[in-house]
Amino acid sequence: MKKPIPSDVWGDQAERSLALRLQREALPEGGARGRAAAAAVPRRPREGGRGGDTAADLPREAFARALASRGARLVQPQVFLELFSGHGGLSRALRERGFAVLEWDICRGPAWDLSARRAQKLVRGWLLAGQVWGVFMGTPCQTWTRARDTGPLRELGQAGPQLPSRLRSDQHLMGLPEVTHPADVQAIRIGNVLAGFCCSIFELMHLLQRPVALENPARSRLWLLPRLKKAAAWSTSHFVYTDMCQWGTPWKKPTRILGDRVSLHSVARECHGKLCSRTAKKHTSIHGLAQGGGFKTKAAQQYPPALCKALARCLDHAHGSSKTIALTSLFV
């Protein structure tokens, strides 16, 4: 039997329904309390790991090591999650401030693929069990970028275009109906799955009243998703715009960050004019192909160290003023 959700915690009926939906989505089998607790406890991996991963490469074991970090600032056994962490610049900046952090990125191995339902349930379980105090998501933007708009449509049997192929439009956010190449269809599918997962994590952290932030290029079509538009309208959330050139890169790369229960106003630095307002030099272009192959945008994926330190300061401050609520405590 479920206990009623206190109105002073979840607010109106819409938030109550969202809380119940997120709980069912994360814990479809058994009781919420038991399933969340089980997800949070490290398990002994099979010999050789899953899919060739060693114990050191498995998310459960990495999370347990983060919880056991010596000298970490842990009022309770909690960690910070940087999802799609890439080079982990933000994680390093938070560790320098004494926090226990888990970097999550698919570059660590197949077990870290967040398009897999198993991995998604594991992350939600940690959140529901109250073991995560904050989340930052650098959601992959490869299929959501407008830089693809001038690219061709890849035909069946075509190895690959010189430029990225068109995948979405403002009218077809979830994918152009004329896309038929299997690799492009798969890219759209994975992009949709990851976007939906990030929206659910943002919503869940909001309900748990903990700091959460999501980053993407300023003109990314990800920001057109109705769930993110709704999240941006919450009284506890806000957008900030920042240009990477103001943090030390030669390219401008306008970027937008949506934060909830964390003040990000100190990282709002925009560049104005044709020349960089910081260096008075022309910005380096990140459009097109790079020398030696690949796309120029790949070099711009890593956050500048100065931005990472500024974001860490914001999250540090939010950690000191955030509440700790476990969604599972509201159910029996």
SVG drawing of the C-alpha trace seen along z (x, -y; Angstrom):
<svg xmlns="http://www.w3.org/2000/svg" viewBox="-4 -44 50 60">
<polyline fill="none" stroke="black" stroke-width="0.4" points="0.0,0.0 1.4,-3.4 1.5,-6.3 0.1,-9.6 2.8,-12.0 2.9,-15.1 1.7,-18.1 4.3,-20.4 7.0,-18.2 5.7,-17.5 3.3,-20.4 0.4,-19.9 -1.1,-16.8 1.1,-17.0 4.3,-16.6 2.7,-13.8 1.9,-11.9 5.5,-12.6 6.9,-11.2 4.9,-8.0 5.8,-7.7 9.5,-8.1 9.4,-5.5 7.7,-3.0 10.1,-3.7 13.1,-3.2 11.8,-0.3 9.3,1.7 9.6,4.9 9.2,5.4 9.0,2.8 10.5,-0.6 12.4,-0.6 13.9,2.9 14.8,2.4 16.4,-1.0 18.5,0.3 19.5,3.3 20.6,1.1 22.8,-0.9 24.7,2.1 27.7,3.2 27.5,6.8 30.3,9.2 30.9,9.2 30.9,12.4 34.4,13.8 35.9,11.7 33.1,9.1 30.2,8.5 31.2,8.0 34.9,8.3 34.9,5.5 37.0,6.0 35.7,5.3 37.5,1.9 35.5,1.0 32.0,1.8 29.7,-1.0 28.7,0.6 32.3,1.1 33.3,-2.4 30.4,-3.8 31.4,-1.8 35.0,-3.2 33.6,-6.7 31.5,-6.2 34.6,-4.9 36.8,-7.9 39.0,-8.9 38.8,-12.5 35.8,-13.2 33.3,-15.7 30.5,-13.2 27.9,-14.2 26.1,-11.1 27.4,-8.4 26.7,-10.4 28.5,-11.1 28.3,-13.5 27.5,-12.1 29.0,-13.6 27.1,-11.8 28.7,-11.9 31.8,-13.1 34.2,-12.8 37.7,-13.9 36.2,-14.5 37.3,-18.1 34.4,-18.9 34.9,-15.8 38.6,-16.7 37.5,-20.2 35.0,-18.8 37.5,-16.3 39.9,-19.2 37.2,-20.6 37.0,-17.3 34.0,-15.7 33.5,-12.1 32.7,-12.0 31.8,-9.3 32.6,-10.0 30.2,-8.2 31.1,-7.9 30.8,-5.2 34.6,-5.5 35.0,-3.4 33.5,-0.4 30.2,1.2 28.8,1.4 28.8,-2.4 26.4,-2.8 23.5,-4.9 21.4,-4.0 21.0,-0.6 18.1,-0.1 20.2,1.8 22.6,-1.2 19.7,-3.7 18.0,-1.7 21.2,-1.5 21.6,-5.3 18.0,-5.9 18.4,-3.4 21.3,-5.4 19.2,-8.6 16.1,-7.0 18.2,-5.5 19.5,-8.9 23.1,-8.2 23.6,-11.0 23.6,-14.7 24.1,-16.2 24.2,-15.5 25.7,-17.3 24.9,-16.1 26.8,-17.0 24.2,-15.3 25.6,-14.2 24.6,-16.7 25.8,-15.0 22.3,-14.3 20.8,-17.5 23.2,-20.1 22.1,-22.5 25.6,-22.1 24.1,-19.1 21.4,-21.1 23.6,-21.8 24.7,-18.2 23.3,-15.7 21.0,-12.8 23.0,-9.5 21.6,-7.0 21.4,-3.2 24.7,-1.6 26.6,-4.9 29.7,-4.5 29.5,-8.0 29.2,-11.7 32.0,-14.2 29.9,-16.2 27.5,-14.9 24.1,-14.0 20.9,-15.7 19.0,-13.9 16.4,-16.4 14.6,-19.6 12.5,-21.9 9.4,-20.2 10.7,-16.7 12.6,-16.8 12.6,-13.1 14.1,-12.4 13.5,-13.2 11.1,-10.7 13.2,-10.6 16.3,-9.3 16.8,-5.6 20.4,-4.8 20.7,-2.2 23.6,-4.0 21.7,-7.3 18.5,-5.7 20.4,-4.1 22.1,-7.4 18.6,-9.1 17.3,-6.2 20.3,-6.4 20.0,-10.2 16.3,-10.0 16.9,-7.4 19.7,-9.5 17.7,-12.7 14.7,-11.0 16.9,-9.5 18.5,-13.0 15.0,-14.5 13.9,-11.9 17.1,-12.4 16.5,-16.1 12.9,-15.7 13.8,-13.1 16.5,-15.4 14.0,-18.2 11.5,-16.0 14.3,-15.0 15.2,-18.7 18.9,-18.2 21.1,-20.2 21.1,-19.2 22.4,-20.8 22.3,-19.9 24.6,-21.4 24.3,-21.6 25.2,-24.0 23.1,-27.2 21.3,-26.4 21.0,-22.7 17.5,-21.3 17.6,-19.5 16.3,-22.7 13.2,-22.4 12.0,-19.2 8.7,-19.9 10.0,-18.2 13.0,-20.6 10.8,-23.6 8.6,-22.6 11.7,-22.1 13.0,-25.6 9.7,-27.1 10.1,-25.7 10.6,-28.4 13.8,-26.7 15.5,-26.5 17.2,-28.9 19.2,-29.1 22.6,-30.7 24.5,-31.3 28.3,-31.2 30.8,-31.3 33.8,-29.0 36.2,-31.7 35.6,-33.5 37.1,-30.6 40.3,-30.2 39.4,-28.5 40.2,-29.9 36.6,-29.1 33.5,-30.8 31.0,-27.9 28.0,-29.5 26.7,-27.2 23.6,-27.0 23.3,-25.3 20.0,-24.6 20.3,-24.4 17.8,-23.5 18.5,-24.2 22.0,-25.5 22.9,-29.1 24.9,-29.3 24.9,-33.0 28.6,-33.4 29.4,-31.3 27.3,-33.5 30.0,-35.1 29.0,-36.0 31.3,-37.3 30.1,-40.3 31.3,-41.5 33.1,-39.9 36.3,-39.6 36.7,-37.8 36.1,-40.3 38.7,-38.5 41.6,-38.3 40.5,-40.8 41.4,-38.0 39.3,-36.2 37.6,-33.1 38.8,-29.7 36.1,-27.9 35.0,-24.5 32.8,-23.8 33.8,-21.2 36.5,-18.6 39.7,-18.7 43.1,-17.9 43.9,-14.2 40.2,-13.3 37.3,-13.7 35.3,-16.8 36.5,-20.0 33.7,-19.9 35.4,-17.0 38.2,-19.2 35.6,-21.5 33.9,-18.8 36.2,-19.2 35.3,-21.9 38.0,-24.5 39.6,-24.0 38.6,-27.5 34.9,-26.8 35.2,-23.5 36.5,-25.3 33.7,-27.9 31.0,-25.2 32.5,-23.3 32.3,-26.5 28.6,-26.8 27.9,-23.1 29.9,-23.4 27.7,-26.3 24.5,-24.4 25.6,-21.3 25.9,-23.4 22.3,-24.6 20.6,-21.5 18.2,-19.2 18.5,-15.4 15.2,-13.6 14.9,-10.0 11.9,-9.4 11.7,-5.8 11.0,-7.1 7.5,-8.1 6.5,-4.6 6.1,-1.3"/>
</svg>
